[in-house]
Amino acid sequence: MAKEEKNLVAYCGLYCSACSFKVAYDENDKRHILEMPAHYDQYKDKPLQFCPGCKLDEQGSKCEIRNCAKNKGLNH
């Protein structure tokens, strides 16, 4: 697996390139978000936003899995 692809495997194990938020942004097609379950309704009226993936995002995160893995020096 190439280094770029490894950066797209989140700390939790999800593959970022399959994420509806990333696909919607990359394809400029909000349909990917609009078709998500009601749990994500809070995002359906917001503009599309770029997400580099949690391994490349240097901003703080509320994700406990990410924070735990980073603190322990783990990839996932």
N, C-alpha and C positions, 0 to 999 in steps of 0.2 A: 504494500500500500504506500503510495507517495506521501510525502510530508504534508502537502496541502490537504489530502484526503484525511489524514490522521487528525488534523486540526478541526475537521468537520465532524468528528465523533465527539459528542459532548461528554462531560464528566459522568453523566448519568447513563451513557451508553447509546443515547439517541443519535441518529445520523442526521445532521443539520440539513443536508441537501434534500431530505425528505420532509422537512418541516413545512407546514402550510404557510407559515409567516414568511419564510425565506423564499419559497417557490412563488408566492404571490408577489413579493417585491421583485424578484429576478424576472418574472414574466410580466410585470406590471398588470396583474390581473387579480383584482380583489375577490373574485369568485372563490378562490381557494380558502379565504377566510370566512366569507359569507356562508359557505357550506359546512363550516365547523359546528360542533354541538353547541347547544345553548350556553354551556359553561363559559364560552368565549364571546358571548354577546357584547361585553364591554369593549371589545376591540373592533367590532364590525363597523362602527361609524368613524373610526380614527383613520388618518391617512397611513398609507403604507410606509414602513420604516425599514431601513437597512439594518440587518443584524449580522455581525461578523462571526457569530457563534461564541459560545462562552469561553473557549480557549483563547480566542484572539481579542476578546473584549477586555480592555484594561479597566473599565469602570467597575465600581462595586456591584455586587449582585446579592439579591435576597435568597438565592438558591443555596440551601443548606448542603446539598450534595456537592455542588461546585466548591463551596468554601471549605468543606471538610477535605475533599480530595486535594485541593491546592495546598492547604495547611500541612497535609501529610506527604506532599510531593508525589502524589499518584496521578496517573494519566486518566484513569476512570475508575 
